[in-house]
Amino acid sequence: MKYAAFYGRFSCEKQNEQSIDGQLRVCEQYAAQNGLTIVETYIDRATTGTNDNRPAFRQMLADCAKPVVWDVVLVYALDRFGRNSVEIAVNKQKLKKHKKILISATQRTSENLDGTKNLDGILLENVYIGLAEYYSAELSQKTMRGMKENRLKGLFCGGAIPYGYKVVDKRIQINEEEAEVVRYIFREYASGKFAKDIIRELTERGILRRGKPFAMQSFYNMLRYEYYIGIYRHNDEVYTNTYPPIVSKEIFKQVGEILSRNKHGSHNQGVSFLLREKLFCGLCGQRMYGESGTSKSGKVMYYYKCSTKKHGFPCDNIIPQKEAIEKMVLDRTVEVLGDRKNLALIADAVMTVHEQRQHDDTVMTLLMRERDEIQTALDNVMKAIESGIWTATTKSRMEELELRREEIKQKILTEENKERTRLTREEVIEYLYHATRKEPALLINLLIEKILLFPDRIEIYYKYTQFPPKSPQTDHNTALSIPCSSASKSRSPPKNAHSFE
């Protein structure tokens, strides 16, 4: 009497346990007719046979190396064991190494139950395996071809639906309520707000994602989704007829630039490099990164270094000490803020942004829509009560809706109060003149677009806006050229620069 382990597999959700039952029944009949006893079963459900990364299959291979009683692996057909000829050969060799053989209940195999070679089975086994591999590859090609045709037609091909969209009749459409939130997130982030602050504001206003506050990672993923500008990529191909755009390409680009600037941080824990993502080499144009080194006395020194030189390539620019160059930039920027004309320019830009936000009714629209939906639900409950339906569930539902309605009313009142709060130009000037002197990092992020370091001077480009910086060549930017005390003054400042001695 020989002992066998049954291995069964069905490949997709359209198949079910009946498929396994059928395989097992045939294998049990074969075992009874050939003096075999099935003592173990291994089953993989909804698992492809094109590779051997299957839990039960891997367990079976691991068990065959142990002192188990079975020495035959019995399958309904060879394609249940696998559909990849190379992996089938490798895994059969693993069985053979531990004196185990593979037998099919419905097909001739290369070995008989007694371990002898089956000459015609050698040929037939390879034909069966080849046909199974061909069928799998052909099916995959047909499926991929069909999916591509669907994409070309702009049809939904499955998968998770990004926030802001919904599927109607196999086509992706904009979910207007969620889309308003998406636009709000992009506008707020582009204006300079931090992600955690936007998430907190959304949560306080009852705007959630799948019933929970927006997670930081999913929030940042949303800011990178090209779906929101109508672009869908798959296998190096671009489709523009699948996702209707929700935000403009301009604001998507602005947000992308902010994400890129914030991606690089200091590698020196506990040390803040104020000019990171702002300081560039004036000679080669590359970014300058924060670095540290230890002197012979053991003192740790911090400085900025051009990435060209950092990676071992020649660059003739200087390597300024962190404290010296940051103090120089901050001192000159404070001087800029001391000029009433410059402060007026900045204040005007801030007031423009504030006015735009005052007219942004995204949150108010969402709150009023939710208020109306709650009222409709309450009306339906009242109709049920008037019809004589009064149960504990009805009472609980009414109390829940009334409580939620009061919460929404309070949030609407809060938004209305915000709309009535007017920021004055004088308040902006006062803040810029006093508060930014106490917060140097805020001052740099708020006002400075780009800093170019040359061996003999520093050029500071100011953006005078809260929005992401435009090119330094645009007319509204002002460059200040500051001589470097540690270098010669052989290069003259540009024509549009003001020199500070």
Order of alpha helices (4+ residues) and beta strands (2+ residues): beta-alpha-beta-alpha-beta-alpha-alpha-beta-alpha-beta-beta-alpha-alpha-alpha-beta-beta-alpha-beta-beta-beta-alpha-alpha-alpha-alpha-alpha-alpha-alpha-beta-beta-beta-beta
